């Protein structure tokens, strides 16, 4: 029945495909650097999902963080560097939320793509440590974009770099390339920690390190290999972020909520057009268009068959309808081939633009001279208006590479975690419960056990309510938690299929103890991604 109902749609799609391909191929290209890449269209994906079923996690969770937690899979790494970076990020909550604010346009899309491939959801957090979720970030090593591709690797995975466009900055294209690369790395090593190390250090370097250990009869896991400090810290950084997101209250962090719904969608305009015109058709500011499409670096969006335009989800229909009825020129810029004796000043005067603007658009510095036969971009109109100049200013800002925000300039908060041996400031030894707090997180923050907190407050259960006032160890310094070598406290992130009893059996502890350590009841259902504390 399902296939019979879809038959007309499939038939219409197959019949229309050649015509659509012919129509798109007939468009005159400003960008002659063609790159052919097979890509499923939205119609094809819709048919595939209708026939075979798609992911339903997009509707199971209201909050995107809950969806992310449900997909954590990478094993915990027993390494002091994980704790070091947990402390670093937890001490800088403003930095974490700055990353969240920067990435909230893109995170749903990345989560969706990771989930479609069945990859660990930790991968969706990787841009947090690569670029702080900034598509315009660039490192001193020339790695660029949200996923920090160097030019050679980006080219290998199909990311174009032309005069008009940098695919490494394209959120959609770069995400696809990064996930392709990570899947390839995981296929090589069969281990996600080694795959991540390879993403940072290079697969050949990791392979040599693995082979060297194997030849010496040594273990070949991530923690066992000799590697540069940057790579040594790379996986612990990601797992530290993962651990904080798995249980932010335990680290005294309040993450800003992100709705579990798409922020943007993609369209294929099928035509070249000005950046300014595209923004007008979508009825959004140019700045917002460029935040969603940071790969476009010139005043013209050069159409190619495998490129998409990213728009806010609720503006796609607006854009398509306005484009359908638009009866004005889509382009107000044109290529111009310079003649003998021409210079920037004379051309700027001829085309009604300032010399500085003409240099900036074409990235020609003041000391450079034009060569005969050089192609530059010039206006088709006589004079630029205010909105034209505002667009040029936005494009100039978009082209500028930004250093990766590492939080190094953030002042660590004075209110530290209990694991530093300090406690947050409280009012006369009291603490007011906020949303997301648990008895475990409050007790840990003040260096208490859950039992001590309950006894001090006469609580029969460990359930807390926002606004509730609790007595805490206000007059004495909080105790740091016991480290490895004391009572051998471990952390474990629950996977799909785990139960409290199976984890207790694995670590040779009583199920009742495991429940008590983590402030949960026997009736509680263990969710994938839950961070558990295990005291041996």
ZALUM-805523 format. One line per field, with one value per residue (C-alpha): residue in one letter; x, y, z; residue number from 1; chain. Coordinates in steps of 0.05 Angstrom, whole numbers. Example, Ala and Ser with C-alpha at 12.3 -4.5 7.8 and 13.67 -1.06 7.14 Angstrom:
REM residues 2
aa <- [A, S]
xx <- [246, 273]
yy <- [-90, -21]
zz <- [156, 143]
i <- [1, 2]
ch <- [A, A]
END
This chain:
REM residues 536
aa <- [X, X, X, X, X, X, X, X, X, X, X, X, X, X, X, X, X, X, X, X, X, X, X, X, X, X, X, X, X, X, X, X, X, X, X, X, X, X, X, X, X, X, X, X, X, X, X, X, X, X, X, X, X, X, X, X, X, X, X, X, X, X, X, X, X, X, X, X, X, X, X, X, X, X, X, X, X, X, X, X, X, X, X, X, X, X, X, X, X, X, X, X, X, X, X, X, X, X, X, X, X, X, X, X, X, X, X, X, X, X, X, X, X, X, X, X, X, X, X, X, X, X, X, X, X, X, X, X, X, X, X, X, X, X, X, X, X, X, X, X, X, X, X, X, X, X, X, X, X, X, X, X, X, X, X, X, X, X, X, X, X, X, X, X, X, X, X, X, X, X, X, X, X, X, X, X, X, X, X, X, X, X, X, X, X, X, X, X, X, X, X, X, X, X, X, X, X, X, X, X, X, X, X, X, X, X, X, X, X, X, X, X, X, X, X, X, X, X, X, X, X, X, X, X, X, X, X, X, X, X, X, X, X, X, X, X, X, X, X, X, X, X, X, X, X, X, X, X, X, X, X, X, X, X, X, X, X, X, X, X, X, X, X, X, X, X, X, X, X, X, X, X, X, X, X, X, X, X, X, X, X, X, X, X, X, X, X, X, X, X, X, X, X, X, X, X, X, X, X, X, X, X, X, X, X, X, X, X, X, X, X, X, X, X, X, X, X, X, X, X, X, X, X, X, X, X, X, X, X, X, X, X, X, X, X, X, X, X, X, X, X, X, X, X, X, X, X, X, X, X, X, X, X, X, X, X, X, X, X, X, X, X, X, X, X, X, X, X, X, X, X, X, X, X, X, X, X, X, X, X, X, X, X, X, X, X, X, X, X, X, X, X, X, X, X, X, X, X, X, X, X, X, X, X, X, X, X, X, X, X, X, X, X, X, X, X, X, X, X, X, X, X, X, X, X, X, X, X, X, X, X, X, X, X, X, X, X, X, X, X, X, X, X, X, X, X, X, X, X, X, X, X, X, X, X, X, X, X, X, X, X, X, X, X, X, X, X, X, X, X, X, X, X, X, X, X, X, X, X, X, X, X, X, X, X, X, X, X, X, X, X, X, X, X, X, X, X, X, X, X, X, X, X, X, X, X, X, X, X, X, X, X, X, X, X, X, X, X, X, X, X, X, X, X, X, X, X, X, X, X, X, X, X, X, X, X]
xx <- [0, 56, 93, 29, 11, 81, 84, 57, 107, 165, 144, 136, 203, 240, 206, 222, 294, 324, 286, 308, 380, 377, 347, 400, 457, 434, 448, 508, 560, 602, 643, 678, 710, 659, 658, 612, 586, 528, 479, 409, 357, 305, 252, 295, 306, 231, 216, 271, 246, 174, 193, 243, 229, 271, 296, 243, 288, 272, 202, 218, 252, 231, 302, 361, 408, 364, 367, 443, 451, 412, 464, 529, 569, 644, 673, 697, 772, 805, 856, 873, 869, 793, 786, 832, 787, 724, 750, 771, 703, 662, 702, 681, 606, 601, 649, 607, 544, 580, 594, 521, 497, 544, 524, 450, 435, 475, 472, 405, 429, 494, 457, 409, 466, 505, 443, 426, 494, 488, 551, 564, 530, 596, 614, 562, 601, 667, 660, 658, 731, 752, 724, 677, 623, 646, 644, 689, 744, 813, 875, 948, 956, 905, 850, 783, 709, 668, 703, 773, 792, 861, 859, 887, 840, 781, 795, 802, 733, 700, 702, 713, 754, 742, 744, 669, 662, 699, 666, 704, 661, 597, 560, 523, 580, 633, 590, 580, 655, 675, 627, 653, 724, 708, 672, 732, 778, 734, 735, 811, 818, 752, 758, 727, 781, 834, 790, 785, 860, 870, 823, 870, 939, 928, 912, 982, 1014, 964, 976, 1051, 1041, 994, 1042, 1101, 1065, 1040, 1111, 1135, 1080, 1047, 973, 948, 891, 889, 918, 975, 1004, 1059, 1031, 1038, 1009, 955, 929, 940, 891, 844, 802, 800, 773, 716, 700, 702, 651, 610, 612, 589, 532, 512, 501, 512, 483, 537, 588, 549, 535, 469, 466, 420, 363, 361, 295, 296, 274, 310, 333, 346, 331, 365, 341, 372, 356, 379, 405, 461, 439, 465, 473, 431, 375, 375, 367, 310, 274, 279, 260, 319, 379, 442, 480, 433, 440, 515, 515, 478, 520, 590, 620, 595, 649, 631, 571, 545, 520, 548, 500, 525, 486, 515, 511, 453, 429, 414, 355, 315, 265, 205, 233, 242, 171, 176, 240, 213, 149, 185, 235, 178, 146, 210, 214, 278, 350, 379, 450, 478, 551, 590, 659, 703, 769, 819, 851, 921, 934, 873, 881, 836, 825, 802, 757, 727, 709, 681, 636, 613, 647, 703, 772, 774, 709, 733, 798, 762, 711, 767, 818, 870, 917, 940, 1009, 984, 973, 923, 950, 923, 870, 856, 783, 752, 681, 649, 579, 529, 493, 518, 520, 515, 461, 464, 439, 491, 546, 517, 519, 591, 609, 575, 611, 678, 665, 644, 709, 752, 778, 769, 816, 788, 756, 787, 761, 832, 816, 755, 767, 752, 692, 705, 652, 690, 669, 675, 730, 775, 764, 721, 647, 601, 581, 517, 473, 486, 498, 437, 427, 365, 350, 346, 318, 362, 392, 393, 409, 472, 495, 482, 515, 576, 581, 586, 630, 574, 543, 470, 457, 488, 447, 383, 398, 416, 350, 306, 290, 256, 272, 325, 274, 285, 240, 262, 260, 270, 318, 370, 418, 488, 558, 561, 608, 660, 702, 674, 712, 742, 717, 762, 810, 836, 878, 832, 766, 777, 717, 701, 652, 613, 567, 508, 500, 440, 419, 453, 415, 434, 441, 485, 531, 535, 553, 606, 640, 628, 587, 518, 460, 433, 500, 501, 431, 449, 513, 474, 412, 363, 308, 299, 239, 281, 295, 367, 373, 431, 480, 469, 535, 541, 590, 618, 655, 696]
yy <- [0, 48, 37, 40, 107, 134, 107, 171, 213, 168, 167, 242, 251, 205, 238, 308, 294, 298, 362, 394, 374, 403, 468, 476, 459, 513, 569, 611, 603, 659, 607, 562, 517, 461, 406, 347, 313, 264, 290, 267, 321, 336, 301, 238, 240, 248, 187, 147, 164, 149, 81, 59, 103, 160, 180, 199, 230, 299, 292, 250, 307, 379, 400, 387, 373, 314, 287, 295, 260, 200, 187, 188, 126, 138, 102, 142, 156, 146, 202, 262, 308, 295, 323, 381, 402, 389, 440, 488, 490, 487, 546, 586, 579, 644, 614, 551, 591, 636, 573, 552, 620, 619, 548, 549, 562, 501, 449, 418, 406, 374, 330, 308, 290, 252, 214, 194, 161, 125, 160, 176, 241, 265, 280, 335, 369, 367, 437, 463, 446, 455, 525, 542, 531, 590, 578, 639, 613, 603, 575, 595, 529, 554, 508, 542, 536, 503, 436, 467, 436, 452, 466, 398, 355, 399, 391, 315, 312, 355, 425, 477, 540, 590, 665, 667, 614, 575, 508, 499, 556, 526, 496, 444, 423, 423, 381, 329, 328, 323, 265, 230, 239, 215, 154, 137, 145, 101, 49, 49, 41, 13, 60, 128, 156, 138, 165, 232, 232, 221, 280, 324, 293, 256, 184, 166, 193, 154, 91, 96, 106, 45, 3, 24, 2, -62, -81, -69, -111, -51, -32, 9, 50, 126, 133, 85, 122, 174, 236, 312, 351, 381, 312, 286, 339, 335, 274, 293, 361, 330, 280, 335, 375, 311, 297, 368, 366, 296, 325, 401, 410, 365, 416, 477, 496, 520, 509, 552, 511, 498, 475, 408, 437, 460, 532, 531, 494, 494, 516, 514, 581, 556, 626, 674, 731, 787, 773, 835, 809, 740, 774, 817, 758, 720, 783, 777, 823, 812, 798, 739, 712, 713, 680, 622, 624, 644, 608, 662, 716, 762, 807, 753, 684, 643, 586, 515, 451, 423, 487, 505, 570, 565, 604, 607, 550, 598, 639, 585, 592, 668, 666, 618, 657, 725, 696, 670, 738, 779, 821, 862, 844, 792, 818, 887, 865, 841, 814, 865, 850, 906, 941, 967, 1029, 1023, 1027, 1021, 1096, 1107, 1045, 1064, 1133, 1102, 1053, 1100, 1065, 1086, 1059, 1028, 992, 966, 941, 908, 871, 844, 836, 879, 913, 985, 966, 921, 945, 917, 873, 878, 825, 817, 801, 840, 850, 919, 947, 946, 1006, 1077, 1091, 1049, 1068, 1063, 991, 971, 999, 965, 899, 911, 925, 861, 821, 852, 831, 761, 751, 767, 705, 702, 668, 607, 627, 581, 618, 632, 706, 689, 700, 635, 645, 655, 604, 539, 467, 425, 385, 446, 443, 506, 520, 571, 631, 620, 660, 639, 566, 560, 546, 561, 506, 526, 489, 430, 420, 351, 330, 298, 362, 406, 358, 351, 427, 435, 375, 335, 268, 262, 228, 286, 337, 298, 290, 364, 385, 330, 305, 237, 234, 266, 301, 377, 432, 498, 553, 505, 530, 480, 481, 466, 462, 537, 547, 496, 489, 438, 373, 356, 291, 231, 221, 160, 122, 140, 104, 98, 140, 129, 159, 121, 147, 101, 70, 43, -23, -9, -19, -1, -74, -90, -32, -52, -123, -97, -56, -109, -63, -71, -42, -9, 27, 50, 78, 113, 144, 174, 194, 152, 104, 32, 53, 102, 86, 94, 140, 135, 191, 193, 206, 158, 160, 93, 86, 22]
zz <- [0, 19, -47, -88, -58, -72, -144, -176, -137, -156, -229, -232, -199, -247, -307, -283, -264, -335, -350, -284, -297, -368, -343, -290, -338, -386, -336, -355, -301, -272, -237, -288, -237, -241, -190, -201, -139, -132, -81, -63, -73, -19, -63, -66, 9, 21, -22, 12, 82, 63, 35, 87, 147, 174, 242, 292, 344, 317, 347, 409, 446, 457, 475, 429, 487, 509, 438, 438, 505, 479, 425, 465, 449, 456, 517, 576, 576, 644, 637, 681, 620, 617, 687, 670, 612, 652, 702, 646, 612, 677, 703, 640, 634, 594, 543, 537, 526, 477, 436, 443, 420, 361, 341, 354, 281, 259, 315, 297, 226, 249, 300, 245, 198, 252, 271, 200, 194, 261, 287, 360, 380, 409, 336, 335, 391, 354, 324, 396, 405, 332, 319, 377, 325, 283, 207, 197, 244, 215, 249, 239, 201, 149, 174, 162, 177, 230, 220, 209, 142, 115, 39, 17, 59, 41, -33, -24, 7, -47, -15, -69, -60, -116, -123, -108, -54, 1, 14, 79, 107, 79, 139, 97, 51, 105, 152, 98, 83, 157, 170, 107, 132, 203, 177, 134, 195, 238, 183, 185, 260, 285, 344, 352, 398, 346, 291, 327, 340, 265, 249, 289, 275, 210, 196, 173, 237, 280, 240, 249, 325, 328, 287, 330, 394, 363, 341, 412, 441, 473, 476, 418, 448, 447, 517, 501, 440, 437, 403, 402, 460, 417, 398, 468, 493, 434, 453, 527, 508, 469, 524, 577, 536, 529, 604, 620, 570, 596, 665, 667, 737, 766, 740, 762, 690, 662, 587, 547, 517, 443, 413, 378, 311, 248, 245, 170, 105, 38, -31, -101, -134, -202, -220, -205, -162, -118, -44, -32, -77, -44, 24, -2, -33, 33, 72, 119, 133, 93, 157, 172, 101, 108, 177, 144, 81, 103, 43, -5, -4, -64, -78, -127, -108, -165, -180, -188, -191, -126, -85, -40, -10, 65, 91, 156, 156, 155, 98, 45, 18, 21, -20, -72, -83, -86, -136, -179, -186, -186, -249, -237, -254, -206, -218, -208, -215, -275, -293, -328, -365, -355, -414, -423, -380, -335, -260, -199, -192, -263, -262, -195, -223, -287, -250, -194, -137, -90, -103, -33, -45, -112, -82, -24, -68, -111, -55, -89, -40, -48, -72, -128, -199, -248, -304, -374, -384, -309, -292, -236, -211, -223, -214, -271, -243, -246, -172, -109, -59, 17, 19, -33, 10, 72, 34, 15, 87, 109, 56, 76, 148, 125, 86, 146, 181, 256, 305, 340, 406, 458, 520, 541, 552, 596, 670, 707, 753, 826, 843, 832, 832, 894, 861, 869, 945, 945, 950, 917, 957, 996, 1041, 1113, 1094, 1049, 976, 933, 884, 810, 751, 732, 802, 832, 903, 876, 839, 900, 948, 902, 895, 970, 983, 1016, 1004, 984, 1051, 1089, 1049, 1063, 1138, 1145, 1113, 1142, 1072, 1065, 991, 947, 902, 895, 871, 839, 892, 950, 1004, 1028, 1086, 1061, 1090, 1092, 1150, 1132, 1069, 1020, 1014, 947, 918, 926, 869, 835, 885, 943, 931, 856, 834, 760, 711, 659, 603, 592, 523, 487, 519, 586, 651, 722, 739, 678, 694, 767, 747, 698, 754, 808, 852, 882, 841, 904, 913, 841, 848, 913, 887, 829, 867, 827, 846, 825, 782, 741, 668, 648, 588, 539, 551, 627, 664, 723, 782, 804, 870, 877]
i <- [1, 2, 3, 4, 5, 6, 7, 8, 9, 10, 11, 12, 13, 14, 15, 16, 17, 18, 19, 20, 21, 22, 23, 24, 25, 26, 27, 28, 29, 30, 31, 32, 33, 34, 35, 36, 37, 38, 39, 40, 41, 42, 43, 44, 45, 46, 47, 48, 49, 50, 51, 52, 53, 54, 55, 56, 57, 58, 59, 60, 61, 62, 63, 64, 65, 66, 67, 68, 69, 70, 71, 72, 73, 74, 75, 76, 77, 78, 79, 80, 81, 82, 83, 84, 85, 86, 87, 88, 89, 90, 91, 92, 93, 94, 95, 96, 97, 98, 99, 100, 101, 102, 103, 104, 105, 106, 107, 108, 109, 110, 111, 112, 113, 114, 115, 116, 117, 118, 119, 120, 121, 122, 123, 124, 125, 126, 127, 128, 129, 130, 131, 132, 133, 134, 135, 136, 137, 138, 139, 140, 141, 142, 143, 144, 145, 146, 147, 148, 149, 150, 151, 152, 153, 154, 155, 156, 157, 158, 159, 160, 161, 162, 163, 164, 165, 166, 167, 168, 169, 170, 171, 172, 173, 174, 175, 176, 177, 178, 179, 180, 181, 182, 183, 184, 185, 186, 187, 188, 189, 190, 191, 192, 193, 194, 195, 196, 197, 198, 199, 200, 201, 202, 203, 204, 205, 206, 207, 208, 209, 210, 211, 212, 213, 214, 215, 216, 217, 218, 219, 220, 221, 222, 223, 224, 225, 226, 227, 228, 229, 230, 231, 232, 233, 234, 235, 236, 237, 238, 239, 240, 241, 242, 243, 244, 245, 246, 247, 248, 249, 250, 251, 252, 253, 254, 255, 256, 257, 258, 259, 260, 261, 262, 263, 264, 265, 266, 267, 268, 269, 270, 271, 272, 273, 274, 275, 276, 277, 278, 279, 280, 281, 282, 283, 284, 285, 286, 287, 288, 289, 290, 291, 292, 293, 294, 295, 296, 297, 298, 299, 300, 301, 302, 303, 304, 305, 306, 307, 308, 309, 310, 311, 312, 313, 314, 315, 316, 317, 318, 319, 320, 321, 322, 323, 324, 325, 326, 327, 328, 329, 330, 331, 332, 333, 334, 335, 336, 337, 338, 339, 340, 341, 342, 343, 344, 345, 346, 347, 348, 349, 350, 351, 352, 353, 354, 355, 356, 357, 358, 359, 360, 361, 362, 363, 364, 365, 366, 367, 368, 369, 370, 371, 372, 373, 374, 375, 376, 377, 378, 379, 380, 381, 382, 383, 384, 385, 386, 387, 388, 389, 390, 391, 392, 393, 394, 395, 396, 397, 398, 399, 400, 401, 402, 403, 404, 405, 406, 407, 408, 409, 410, 411, 412, 413, 414, 415, 416, 417, 418, 419, 420, 421, 422, 423, 424, 425, 426, 427, 428, 429, 430, 431, 432, 433, 434, 435, 436, 437, 438, 439, 440, 441, 442, 443, 444, 445, 446, 447, 448, 449, 450, 451, 452, 453, 454, 455, 456, 457, 458, 459, 460, 461, 462, 463, 464, 465, 466, 467, 468, 469, 470, 471, 472, 473, 474, 475, 476, 477, 478, 479, 480, 481, 482, 483, 484, 485, 486, 487, 488, 489, 490, 491, 492, 493, 494, 495, 496, 497, 498, 499, 500, 501, 502, 503, 504, 505, 506, 507, 508, 509, 510, 511, 512, 513, 514, 515, 516, 517, 518, 519, 520, 521, 522, 523, 524, 525, 526, 527, 528, 529, 530, 531, 532, 533, 534, 535, 536]
ch <- [A, A, A, A, A, A, A, A, A, A, A, A, A, A, A, A, A, A, A, A, A, A, A, A, A, A, A, A, A, A, A, A, A, A, A, A, A, A, A, A, A, A, A, A, A, A, A, A, A, A, A, A, A, A, A, A, A, A, A, A, A, A, A, A, A, A, A, A, A, A, A, A, A, A, A, A, A, A, A, A, A, A, A, A, A, A, A, A, A, A, A, A, A, A, A, A, A, A, A, A, A, A, A, A, A, A, A, A, A, A, A, A, A, A, A, A, A, A, A, A, A, A, A, A, A, A, A, A, A, A, A, A, A, A, A, A, A, A, A, A, A, A, A, A, A, A, A, A, A, A, A, A, A, A, A, A, A, A, A, A, A, A, A, A, A, A, A, A, A, A, A, A, A, A, A, A, A, A, A, A, A, A, A, A, A, A, A, A, A, A, A, A, A, A, A, A, A, A, A, A, A, A, A, A, A, A, A, A, A, A, A, A, A, A, A, A, A, A, A, A, A, A, A, A, A, A, A, A, A, A, A, A, A, A, A, A, A, A, A, A, A, A, A, A, A, A, A, A, A, A, A, A, A, A, A, A, A, A, A, A, A, A, A, A, A, A, A, A, A, A, A, A, A, A, A, A, A, A, A, A, A, A, A, A, A, A, A, A, A, A, A, A, A, A, A, A, A, A, A, A, A, A, A, A, A, A, A, A, A, A, A, A, A, A, A, A, A, A, A, A, A, A, A, A, A, A, A, A, A, A, A, A, A, A, A, A, A, A, A, A, A, A, A, A, A, A, A, A, A, A, A, A, A, A, A, A, A, A, A, A, A, A, A, A, A, A, A, A, A, A, A, A, A, A, A, A, A, A, A, A, A, A, A, A, A, A, A, A, A, A, A, A, A, A, A, A, A, A, A, A, A, A, A, A, A, A, A, A, A, A, A, A, A, A, A, A, A, A, A, A, A, A, A, A, A, A, A, A, A, A, A, A, A, A, A, A, A, A, A, A, A, A, A, A, A, A, A, A, A, A, A, A, A, A, A, A, A, A, A, A, A, A, A, A, A, A, A, A, A, A, A, A, A, A, A, A, A, A, A, A, A, A, A, A, A, A, A, A, A, A, A, A, A, A, A, A, A, A, A, A, A, A, A, A, A, A, A, A, A, A, A, A, A, A, A, A, A, A, A, A, A, A, A, A, A, A, A, A, A, A, A, A, A, A, A, A]
END
